[in-house]
């Protein structure tokens, strides 16, 4: 972990900050004058810090496994002594495939990272934010949260949990100056689909949103205190809003067409 001298700038924590949406969120914080604690698996973290350091803000790095209590406590210790003005709870991963065939251990790890670590981090940071009556929390959910997610059943459920958790906290804190934002990106040009073993799906093959644009809209939503924000392309916003309105079986069938193994392979 790199150490920095505290400054008068606001201070933010970003998890999953070494690549993808997390790295782009970190850039948005830096562009807007935040010092940063970047949290991720060690691989790629130094390169991310060097990139963020170009914005002339102070950067700490912490390479930990957030699936563990030790990793969460390390985040708490790394940020000790300095109020957290904002946190982007973004770390997570997915896994595609038929539930009866997917790896249970990977799915339990996914629950530990996507759900348990998010609750644990929120429990650490929110009491101090409420005591100071100041702070912003951003959760990275997904458009998958608003529809059944066949062939991503566990992943979709974790993201639905995050959305409901964020909206519940937002209501609890509505009379304070602490804001809770859940962002719902659609398919984004990151390593997500490869890591999720979904390269052969329609979602994996189709054109995806730019993570920089997703992060820019996500940061703006957080700054405005928006509770639930579809971020990315207009197509993603429409898809999410339609899923909110249409029967669940319609949403499930739409998701199935994107996520079913082999759906991205052309038939000749």
Secondary structure, 3 states (H helix, E strand, C coil): CCCCCCCCCCEEEEECCCCHHHHHHHHHHHHCCCEEEEEECCCCHHHHHHHHHCCCCCEEEEECCCCCHHHHHHHHHHCCCCCCCEEEECCCCCCCCCCCCCCHHHHHHHHHHHHHHHHHHHHHHHHHHHHHCCEEEEEECCHHHHCCCCCCHHHHHHHHHHHHHHHHHHHHCCCCCEEEEEEEECCECCCHHHHCCCCCCHHHHCCCECHHHHHHHHHHHHHHCCCEEEECCHHHHHHHHHHHHCCHHHHHHHHHHHHCCCCCCCCC
